[in-house]
Each structure stands twice: as C-alpha cells, then as structure tokens.
C-alpha cells in the first residue's frame, strides 16, 4: 500500500493543480466580492432569514456555513434545491442564495424558470457568463470554473464567497485568513494505509458536518466505494451497529464546544468495534488512542472548515488513487449535471 506521491495520470495532476491554488483564489474571491457581498448581507440582515440552496458539493458548502450565519443571529437553513422544488418551504420574506459552480445545473434553471425564487435571491458561481450569473446578482469565484472531477477548489472558493458575506454581517475573518495562510499538505501515508481493507466509509462531524458531507461525496465520486455522511449525533443513534473492520470512519473535530462529543464518539467507536478511524483534528485536545490523527491548525467555525477541508481533500484524492487506477475519470455522470 502506497500513498500517491506523484500524479499518475492527467486527471490526478489536474486535481492537484486545482488544490494547489485554491487558497490563493479563495483570498482573491473575498477581496473581489466586497460590493455584492455587502448587498447580500444587507438583505440577509433586513430579512433575518436565509435559505441556502444547491446540489451536491454546493449543498455541502451550504451545510458547512449555515452554522456560521446562525452564530450571527440569522435563521439559516440549507436544503438541496431538488427538495425545495418538490417540497417547497414558503420563502416570502427570506433571502435565498443559490449556489452552482457551473451556473447551469438542471435544478437551478428549473427553479428560476418556474418562478420559485423570492424577491431577494442571489447566486454564487465560478462562471461569470453562466445562466445563473445572468439571472440574479452573483458572487463570482476567482480563478474560473474548476475543470476536473470531483470538486475541490470550487468548494473552498465557495466557502470564501460566504466568508465575504459573513464579514459584512459582523464576522471576524482574521482567523479565516490565518487558516488559509497556515494551510499545508500533511503526511497522509499512515491514514491511507489505515483504510487498506475498508469496503465502505462513513464520515461524521458536529459543527463541521458540512465538511464531512463534502468529503463523503468526493470519496464516493473518486474511489467508487459506498461513502456517506452522518452527523455525529445521528451516527450514535443506531447506525453504529454497522461498524466493523471493513467500515472506515472519518471524523472531524474542531476547537469548539462540540469537540467533546466528537471525542466521545471516536472513543466509543474504537472501544466497541474494530472499525479503522481517521480523525481530522483542528483542536489541541489529546489524540484519541487507536485512531490515526491528522493534525490541522487549531481553529473553530469557518476557519476550521478551511483547515479541515484542505487536509481531508488530499486524503480523499490519495486514498481514491490507491483504489482506482483511473481516478478522476467519471463513468456515469459529468462535471455539470444538466438532467434531473
């Protein structure tokens, strides 16, 4: 078992290229977003209610940032856009942010075509000439569209676009910029080797559940193994019955009050099963004995999302490359899903 040290095909090389520039593009995205971000923040402050809509990785980012808006007193929820289309939450008096990397996702186009969008609707996209960018005021991610499959840079840049909005709502971004500056590539050989026998993976977090969901999606897409995500409280309530030596567990812990619950679940998992566990850790708590711990810069909230996502993305790609020779080559889908 080896960790991928050098790109073995063009797809892998392009994924690594995207990740290598994602922090720089994220900083640029925040700096470029000021006027539109202020407009979005003003409507959020006025309405007090925010719905974050997207599909796939875009929805995972919504899940990651919703707690950040709530911490500032905003009633924020994140829903898959398909769910809002089929079982709509009434949105009168809400601000809506629709996220689509390409701006061309089928659900996005249908939502606007069927006139479901509330008056205060905005978009987040990587593509300035997309349909979404022409429909509503949009924050545009720096660096242009992400080309390879699956999402890495686009997730991080989208987090940054939300950071620009959160700043205008009163968030201090100095920890976020520090996390971007401190981002490094950890040695993941031990983590990849720890999962050499797994046949399925579950990822889990508390405040960082959105990051866990983003990584589960990417692991599924790249490794082609069954990978899914359960918030740590939900994982504790029954699904722990599935734990065994072939079920890999990836957990996320940050420097916040929920870290005690993440620690408790990790200890329970290792005590009650032989499931291999990898802990991406942005706290300064002691390592959990029996787990492979990947240390990230100490941080909480949105800053921790940047720190944890960066490290976990590299694991996502390296692990998948240890299982799939043509990793990054989609077999049944495309980068942009244009059919519901």
C-alpha positions in Angstrom: 0.0 0.0 0.0 1.4 3.4 -1.0 0.2 6.9 -0.9 0.2 8.7 -4.2 3.2 11.0 -4.2 3.3 12.0 -7.8 0.5 12.4 -10.3 -0.1 9.2 -12.2 -2.5 10.5 -14.9 -3.7 13.7 -16.3 -6.9 13.7 -14.1 -4.9 13.4 -10.9 -2.5 16.1 -12.0 -5.4 18.5 -12.7 -7.0 17.8 -9.3 -3.7 18.6 -7.6 -3.3 21.7 -9.6 -6.7 22.9 -8.5 -6.0 22.3 -4.9 -2.6 24.0 -5.1 -4.2 27.3 -6.0 -7.4 27.1 -4.0 -6.3 29.2 -1.1 -4.9 32.0 -3.3 -8.2 32.0 -5.3 -10.2 32.0 -2.0 -8.4 35.1 -0.8 -8.9 36.8 -4.1 -12.6 35.9 -4.0 -13.1 37.6 -0.7 -11.3 40.7 -1.8 -13.2 40.9 -5.1 -16.6 40.3 -3.6 -17.0 43.4 -1.5 -19.8 45.3 -3.2 -22.1 42.4 -4.0 -21.3 40.7 -0.7 -22.4 43.9 1.1 -25.7 43.9 -0.8 -26.4 40.3 0.0 -25.5 40.9 3.7 -27.9 43.9 3.8 -30.9 41.8 2.6 -30.0 39.0 5.0 -29.8 41.4 7.9 -33.1 43.0 6.9 -35.0 39.7 6.4 -33.3 37.8 9.2 -34.0 34.5 7.4 -31.7 32.8 4.9 -32.1 29.7 2.8 -29.0 28.2 1.1 -29.8 26.1 -1.9 -27.6 23.9 -4.1 -26.9 20.4 -5.2 -24.0 18.0 -4.5 -20.9 19.8 -3.2 -22.8 23.1 -3.4 -25.3 21.8 -0.8 -22.5 20.5 1.4 -21.0 24.0 1.5 -24.4 25.4 2.5 -24.4 22.9 5.3 -21.0 24.0 6.3 -21.8 27.7 6.5 -25.3 27.6 7.9 -24.0 27.4 11.5 -21.8 30.5 10.8 -24.9 32.5 9.8 -26.8 31.2 12.8 -24.0 32.3 15.1 -24.6 35.9 13.9 -28.3 35.7 14.7 -29.6 34.7 11.2 -32.2 32.0 10.9 -30.3 30.0 8.2 -31.2 26.6 6.7 -29.5 24.7 3.9 -31.6 22.5 1.6 -31.0 20.6 -1.6 -32.5 22.5 -4.4 -34.3 19.4 -5.6 -36.1 19.2 -2.2 -37.1 22.8 -2.4 -38.5 22.2 -5.8 -40.5 19.1 -4.8 -41.5 20.0 -1.2 -41.0 23.8 -1.0 -40.5 25.8 2.1 -42.5 29.1 1.8 -39.9 31.7 1.2 -41.8 35.0 1.4 -39.6 37.4 3.4 -36.5 35.1 3.1 -33.2 35.8 1.4 -32.1 33.0 -0.9 -28.6 32.1 -2.0 -28.4 29.6 -4.8 -25.0 28.0 -5.4 -23.9 26.3 -8.6 -20.3 26.0 -9.7 -21.3 26.0 -13.4 -24.4 28.1 -13.0 -26.1 25.5 -15.3 -27.4 22.8 -13.0 -30.8 21.5 -14.1 -32.4 22.2 -10.8 -31.1 25.8 -10.8 -32.5 26.5 -14.2 -35.9 24.9 -13.4 -36.2 26.8 -10.1 -35.9 30.1 -11.9 -37.9 29.1 -15.0 -40.8 28.1 -12.7 -40.5 31.5 -10.9 -39.9 29.9 -7.5 -37.2 32.4 -6.4 -38.1 35.0 -3.8 -37.5 38.7 -4.4 -34.2 38.7 -2.5 -32.4 36.0 -4.4 -28.7 35.8 -5.2 -26.2 33.4 -6.7 -22.7 32.0 -6.0 -20.9 30.6 -9.0 -17.5 30.1 -10.6 -18.7 31.0 -14.0 -19.3 34.7 -14.8 -21.1 34.0 -18.1 -23.4 31.3 -16.8 -27.2 31.3 -16.8 -27.2 31.8 -13.0 -25.0 34.8 -13.3 -27.4 36.3 -15.8 -30.5 35.6 -13.7 -29.6 37.2 -10.3 -26.8 39.2 -8.8 -23.9 36.8 -8.1 -20.7 36.5 -6.3 -18.2 35.0 -8.7 -15.4 32.8 -7.5 -11.8 33.8 -8.6 -9.9 31.6 -10.9 -12.7 30.5 -13.2 -14.5 27.2 -13.4 -13.0 24.1 -11.9 -12.3 21.5 -14.6 -11.5 18.1 -13.0 -13.9 15.7 -11.4 -14.6 15.8 -8.4 -14.9 19.2 -6.6 -12.0 20.5 -4.6 -11.1 24.2 -5.3 -14.7 25.1 -6.1 -15.8 24.0 -2.6 -13.1 26.1 -0.9 -13.7 29.2 -3.1 -17.4 28.9 -2.4 -16.7 28.9 1.4 -14.7 32.1 0.7 -17.6 33.8 -1.0 -19.7 33.1 2.0 -16.9 34.4 4.2 -17.2 37.7 2.3 -20.9 37.9 3.1 -20.4 36.9 6.7 -17.8 39.7 7.1 -20.4 42.3 6.3 -22.7 40.7 8.9 -20.0 41.1 11.6 -17.8 38.1 11.4 -14.1 38.5 12.1 -12.2 37.0 9.1 -8.7 37.2 10.6 -8.9 33.5 11.7 -10.0 32.6 8.2 -7.1 34.3 6.6 -4.8 32.8 9.1 -6.1 29.3 8.3 -5.6 30.0 4.6 -2.0 31.1 5.3 -1.3 28.1 7.5 -2.7 25.5 5.1 -0.2 22.7 4.5 -0.2 19.2 3.0 0.1 16.8 5.9 1.7 13.4 5.5 -1.2 11.1 4.8 0.6 7.8 4.2 -0.5 6.4 7.5 -4.1 7.5 7.0 -4.3 5.9 3.6 -2.7 2.7 4.8 -5.1 2.6 7.8 -8.0 2.2 5.3 -6.4 -0.5 3.2 -9.1 -3.1 3.9 -12.2 -0.9 4.0 -15.1 -1.5 1.7 -17.3 1.4 2.8 -16.7 4.7 4.6 -18.8 6.9 6.8 -17.8 10.5 7.6 -19.0 12.4 10.6 -18.8 15.8 12.3 -20.6 18.1 14.7 -20.2 21.8 13.8 -18.1 20.5 10.9 -20.7 18.2 9.4 -20.9 20.2 6.2 -17.2 19.4 5.6 -17.8 15.8 6.4 -20.6 15.7 3.8 -18.4 17.3 1.2 -15.6 14.7 1.8 -18.0 11.8 1.7 -19.3 13.0 -1.7 -15.8 13.3 -3.1 -14.7 9.9 -1.7 -17.8 8.3 -3.4 -17.1 10.0 -6.7 -13.4 9.3 -6.8 -13.0 5.9 -5.0 -16.3 4.5 -6.3 -16.8 2.9 -2.8 -20.0 3.4 -0.9 -19.3 6.5 1.2 -21.9 8.5 3.1 -22.1 11.0 6.0 -24.0 11.1 9.2 -23.9 14.0 11.8 -22.2 12.5 14.9 -25.3 12.6 17.0 -27.2 10.8 14.3 -24.4 8.2 13.9 -24.6 7.5 17.6 -28.4 6.8 17.4 -28.3 3.4 15.9 -26.1 3.3 12.8 -23.1 2.3 15.0 -24.5 -1.2 14.5 -22.8 -1.2 11.1 -19.3 -0.7 12.4 -16.7 -3.4 11.6 -13.2 -3.8 10.3 -14.3 -3.1 6.7 -16.2 0.1 7.6 -13.8 3.1 7.6 -14.8 6.0 9.8 -13.6 9.6 9.1 -14.3 12.1 11.8 -13.8 15.9 12.1 -13.0 17.7 15.4 -12.5 21.5 15.7 -11.7 23.8 18.6 -15.3 24.3 19.8 -17.7 23.0 22.4 -18.8 20.1 20.2 -15.3 18.7 20.3 -16.1 16.8 23.5 -18.9 14.9 21.7 -16.7 14.2 18.7 -14.1 12.8 21.1 -16.7 10.7 22.9 -18.0 9.1 19.7 -14.5 8.4 18.5 -13.6 6.7 21.8 -16.9 4.7 21.6 -16.2 3.6 18.1 -12.8 2.3 18.9 -13.9 0.7 22.2 -16.9 -1.1 20.7 -15.7 -2.1 17.3 -12.6 -2.8 15.2 -13.6 -0.1 12.6 -10.5 1.8 11.5 -10.9 5.5 12.4 -9.2 8.6 11.0 -9.6 11.9 12.9 -9.0 15.2 11.2 -8.3 17.4 14.2 -8.3 21.2 14.4 -8.4 21.2 18.2 -5.5 20.9 20.6 -7.1 18.0 22.5 -5.1 14.9 23.1 -5.1 12.3 20.3 -7.7 9.6 20.6 -5.8 6.3 21.2 -6.3 3.9 18.4 -7.2 6.5 15.8 -5.0 7.9 13.1 -5.0 11.6 13.8 -4.3 14.2 11.1 -3.4 17.4 12.9 -4.6 20.7 11.4 -4.1 24.2 12.6 -6.1 24.9 15.8 -9.3 26.7 14.7 -13.0 26.8 15.0 -16.0 27.8 12.9 -15.4 28.8 9.3 -11.6 28.9 9.8 -11.7 25.3 10.9 -13.7 24.4 7.8 -10.9 25.8 5.6 -8.2 24.0 7.7 -10.0 20.6 7.8 -11.3 20.7 4.2 -7.8 21.3 2.8 -6.3 18.3 4.6 -9.2 16.0 4.0 -9.3 16.7 0.3 -5.8 15.5 0.0 -6.7 12.3 1.8 -9.8 12.0 -0.4 -7.7 12.0 -3.6 -4.7 9.9 -2.3 -7.0 7.2 -0.8 -9.0 7.1 -4.0 -5.8 6.8 -6.1 -4.8 3.8 -4.0 -8.0 2.1 -5.1 -8.8 3.3 -8.6 -6.3 3.4 -11.5 -8.2 5.9 -13.5 -9.2 8.1 -10.5 -10.9 11.3 -11.6 -12.5 9.7 -14.7 -16.3 9.8 -14.3 -18.0 6.7 -15.6 -21.7 7.5 -15.2 -22.0 11.3 -14.7 -20.5 14.5 -15.8 -19.0 17.5 -14.1 -22.2 19.5 -14.8 -25.5 17.7 -14.2 -27.9 19.1 -16.7 -30.7 16.4 -16.4 -32.8 15.8 -13.3 
